[in-house]
């Protein structure tokens, strides 16, 4: 691996100066995007990218042969899923081959979360622009290094918090900014569900399936025996790696980041100053590590309280939606989710009730496509994208701190400028050890 690393180091130095760093590309220039990680989210992004003019997908990469073959097939299909005239992408199993390819302009990183930081930093070093899924990392210090890499190598890095590109989310943010809700001192965000008590079950450790490079899948994470729940993906539920601390942060960082990102967008806030998290695994009897019940409360510099709640024991909410955001103002309440938004006036308020029509699936697809369109435009113009890596770092940090408070059983006082806690006993949870030979260097 040392020979490969030296090769990539040399390639990165050359590419940083040779691939349109800081240059403005013409409107008709072809942008060649490679996709690393081709599970459900990677495939969705692949389909969005293929609908955009002047975007080519010459390479797809995955350590699991089944996913790789599906992505190769998808790369040769049109927006409606039918075969079209474009050539299919080449499939590779080692992301380092993608980074060393001088013909690639940008990469999409849709791997499990524990790979996001390393691949993003190495892509920047190798002269690639990056679209990286959320959360951007597993530990706070990884996120800061991702920002440093983007700036040092002058790369466009878009984070997959695509709700920022949704028109109705933007309208909801405008309503909050307009002051129509009055003083907003409290915001609630949530994910509610009702699972069976056996959850994802308790499968034994086994040999990995054929066609999976388990050691490469683990990468910088600790060495563990293969377990189908650590890797497993079910077509009708979240990827199960999200329920293990080695690779992710449960619902807090998988879904909470989407909701908290919009809250911070609405108030132009970066990060909270106080965080308290309570919860546990009180109900589910499976082998996941993350909690099935969680409530995190954030206090922001503007005097606002924001909560994030997740439970798997009861799906009922006031608005009969399993997730959402409620901005509670003195003049009224604004509810927003991926289907639309709703205004509920307070008694005697001049605020008018509003329930825009919308279809969740269509809105979601449109916003994801717009997010990709924004990324491609910024690759051409070299402007900062809608979910620039610095924004993604703030939103990811907010979510991670919820988990740090919960796991440390501490009320955290957060210094956003120094990116550390007043509580010294929690600071080790802001960093992450990498398994050799992987090392995160900017």
JOJOBEL-V427809 format. One record per pair of residues at least 4 apart in sequence whose ideal C-beta (glycine too) atoms are under 8 Angstrom apart, sorted by the first residue. I is the first residue (numbers start at 1). J is the second residue. Records with the same first field share a line. If there is no record, write none. Layout:
BEGIN
I = J  J
END
This chain:
BEGIN
1 = 5  437
2 = 6  437
3 = 7
4 = 8  96
5 = 9  437
6 = 10
7 = 11  100
8 = 12  96  99  100  122  126
9 = 13  125
10 = 14
11 = 15  99  100  102  126
12 = 16  99  122  125  126  127
13 = 17
14 = 18  102
15 = 19  102  126  127  128
16 = 21  125  126  127  153
17 = 21  127
18 = 102  127
19 = 102  105  127  128
20 = 25  105
21 = 127  153  154
22 = 154  382
23 = 382
24 = 380  381  382
25 = 29  31  379  380  381
26 = 380
27 = 54  380
28 = 54
29 = 54  380
30 = 54  55  56
31 = 54  55  56  105  106  376  379  380
32 = 56  57  58  103  104  105  106
33 = 49  55  56  57  104  105  106  107  108  131
34 = 57  58  59  60  61  98  101  104  106  107  108
35 = 42  45  46  49  57  59  60  61  71  89  107  108  110
36 = 42  61  62  95  98  107  108  109  110  111  119
37 = 41  42  61  62  108  109  110  111  112  115  133
38 = 42  43  46  60  61  62  67  68  70  71  110
39 = 43  62  67  110  233  239
40 = 44  233  235  239
41 = 45  110  133  160
42 = 46  62  67  71  108  110  111  133
43 = 47  70  71  74
44 = 48  368
45 = 49  108  110  131  160  368  372
46 = 50  57  60  71  74  75  108
47 = 51  74  79
48 = 52  365  368  369  371  372
49 = 55  57  108  372  376
50 = 55  57  75  77  78  79  86
51 = 79  369
52 = 369  372  373  376
54 = 376
55 = 376
57 = 75  89
58 = 89  90  103  104
59 = 89  90  91  92  98  101  104
60 = 68  71  72  75  89  90  91  92
61 = 68  91  92  93  94  95  97  98
62 = 67  68  71  91  93
63 = 93  212  213  216  217
64 = 68  211  212  213  217
65 = 69  93  210  211  212
66 = 70  211
67 = 71
68 = 72  91  93
69 = 73  91
70 = 74
71 = 75  89  91
72 = 76  88  89  90  91
73 = 77  88
75 = 86  88  89
76 = 83  84  86  87  88  89
77 = 81  82  83  84
78 = 82  83  84
92 = 97  98
93 = 213  216
94 = 98  216
95 = 99  119
96 = 100  122
97 = 101
98 = 104  107
99 = 104  107  122  123  126  128
100 = 126
104 = 128
105 = 128  129  379
106 = 128  129  130  131  156  375  379
107 = 119  123  128  129  130  131
108 = 130  131  132
109 = 115  116  119  120  123  130  131  132  133
110 = 133  160
111 = 115  116  119  133
112 = 217  239  241  247  248
113 = 133  135  137  138  241  242  247  248  249  253
114 = 138  219  220  221  246  247  248
115 = 119  219  220
116 = 120  132  133  135  136  137  138  142  146
117 = 121  136  137  138  142  143  145  146  440
118 = 122  219  220  434  438  440
119 = 123  132
120 = 124  130  132  136  146  149  150  157  389
121 = 125  145  146  149  440  441  442
122 = 126
123 = 128  130  155
124 = 128  130  149  150  152  153  155  157
125 = 149  153  442
127 = 153  155
128 = 155
129 = 155  156  157  375  378  379
130 = 150  155  156  157  158  389
131 = 157  158  160  372  375
132 = 136  146  157  158  159  160  389  392
133 = 159  160
134 = 159  160  161  257  258  261  392  395  396
135 = 248  249  253  254  257  395  396  399  400
136 = 142  143  146  159  389  392  393  396
137 = 142  143  146  396  400
138 = 142  247  248  249  400  432
139 = 143  400  429  430  431  432
140 = 144  397  400  401  419  430  431
141 = 145  419  430  431  432
142 = 146  432  440
143 = 147  392  393  396  397
144 = 148  393  419
145 = 149  440  442
146 = 150  157  389  393
147 = 151  389  390  393
148 = 152  442
149 = 153  155  442
150 = 155  156  157  389
152 = 442
154 = 382
156 = 375  378  379  382  383  384  385
157 = 385  388  389  392
158 = 371  374  375  378  385  386  387  388  389
159 = 387  388  389  391  392  395  396
160 = 371  387
161 = 257  258  261  387  391  392  395
162 = 166  367  368  370  371  387
163 = 169  258  261  262  338  367
164 = 169  170  261  262  265  371  386  387  391
165 = 367  368  370  371  374  386  387
166 = 170  338  363  364  366  367  370
167 = 171  366  367  370
168 = 172  336  340  341  356  358  363
169 = 173  262  265  336  367
170 = 174
171 = 175  341
172 = 176  262  266  334  336  341
173 = 177  262  265  266
174 = 178
175 = 180  181  334  341  343
176 = 181  184  266  267  327  329  334
177 = 266
180 = 329  331  332  351
181 = 327  329  330  331  332  333  334  351
182 = 329  330  331  332  346  349
183 = 329  330
184 = 267  304  327  328  329  330
185 = 303  304  305  328
186 = 304  305  306  307  328
187 = 263  304  305  306  307  325  326  327  328
188 = 306  307  309  325  326  328
189 = 256  259  260  263  306  307  308  309  323  324  325  326
190 = 259  308  309  310  317  323  324
191 = 251  255  256  259  309  310  322  323
192 = 309  310  311  314  315  316  317  322  323
193 = 311  312  315  322
194 = 312  313  314  315
195 = 199  284  292  312  313
197 = 283  284  285
198 = 284  285  286
199 = 284  285  286  288  292  312
200 = 229  232  240  243  286  287  288
201 = 229  286  287
202 = 285  286  287
203 = 227  228  229  287
204 = 227
205 = 225  226  227
206 = 225  226  227  228
207 = 226
208 = 212  214  226  231
212 = 217  226  231
213 = 217
214 = 218  226  231
215 = 223
217 = 231
218 = 222  223  224  435
219 = 435  438
220 = 434  435  438  440
221 = 246  247  435
222 = 246  435
223 = 435
224 = 230  246
226 = 230  231
227 = 231  287
228 = 232
229 = 240  243  244  286  287  288
230 = 240  241  244  246  247
231 = 240  241
232 = 239  240  241
233 = 239  240
234 = 240
238 = 242  254
240 = 288
241 = 247  248
242 = 247  248  249  250  251  254  290
243 = 248  250  288  289  290
244 = 248  288  289  290
245 = 249  289  290
248 = 253  254  290
249 = 253  254  290  399  400  403
250 = 254  288  290  291  294  310  403
251 = 255  256  290  294  310
252 = 256  257  290  294  296  308  310  399  400  402  403  406
253 = 257  396  399  400  403
255 = 259  310  323
256 = 260  296  308  310  399  402
257 = 261  395  396  398  399
258 = 262
259 = 263  308  323  324  325
260 = 264  298  306  308  395  398  399
261 = 265  387  391  395
262 = 266  325  336
263 = 267  269  306  325  327
264 = 268  269  270  271  394  395  398
266 = 327
267 = 300  302  304
269 = 300  301  302  304
270 = 394  416
271 = 394  397  398  401  414  416
272 = 298  299  300  306  398  401  414
273 = 299  300  301  413  414  416
274 = 298  299  411  412  413  414
275 = 296  297  298  299  401  402  404  405  411  412  414
276 = 296  297  405  411  412
277 = 294  295  296  297  402  403  404  405  406
278 = 294  295  296  406
279 = 291  293  294  295  310  406
280 = 291  292  293
281 = 288  289  290  291  292  293
282 = 291  292  293  313
283 = 292  293  312  313
284 = 288  292  312
288 = 292
291 = 310  406
292 = 311  312  313
293 = 310  311  312  313
294 = 308  309  310  311  402  406
295 = 307  308  309  310
296 = 307  308  309  402  405  406
297 = 305  306  307
298 = 305  306  307  308  398  402
299 = 303  304  305
300 = 304  305  306
308 = 399  402
315 = 322
316 = 320
317 = 321  322  324
319 = 324  326  335  342
321 = 335  337  339
323 = 337
324 = 335  336  337
325 = 335  336  337
326 = 333  334  335
327 = 333  334  336
328 = 333
329 = 333  334  346
330 = 346
331 = 345  346  349  350  351
332 = 343  344  345  346  349  351
333 = 343  344  346
334 = 341  342  343  344
335 = 341  342  344
336 = 340  341  342
337 = 341  360
338 = 360  363  364  367
339 = 358  359  360  363
340 = 355  356  357  358  363
341 = 354  356
342 = 353  354  355  356
343 = 351  352  353  354  355
344 = 353
345 = 349  350  351  352  353
346 = 351
358 = 362  363
359 = 363
360 = 364
361 = 365
362 = 366
363 = 367
364 = 368
365 = 369
366 = 370
367 = 371
368 = 372
369 = 373
370 = 374
371 = 375  386  387
372 = 376
373 = 377
374 = 378  385  386
375 = 379  385
376 = 380
377 = 381  383
378 = 382  383  384  385
384 = 388
387 = 391  392
388 = 392
389 = 393
390 = 394
391 = 395
392 = 396
393 = 397
394 = 398
395 = 399
396 = 400
397 = 401  419
398 = 402
399 = 403
400 = 404  430
401 = 405  412  414
402 = 406
403 = 407
404 = 408  412  421  426  429  430
405 = 409  410  411  412  426
407 = 429
408 = 412  423  425  426  429
410 = 421  423  425  426
411 = 423
412 = 421  422  423  426
413 = 421  422  423
414 = 420  421  422
415 = 419  420  421  422
419 = 430
420 = 427  430
421 = 426  427  430
423 = 427
426 = 430
427 = 431
434 = 438  439  440
END
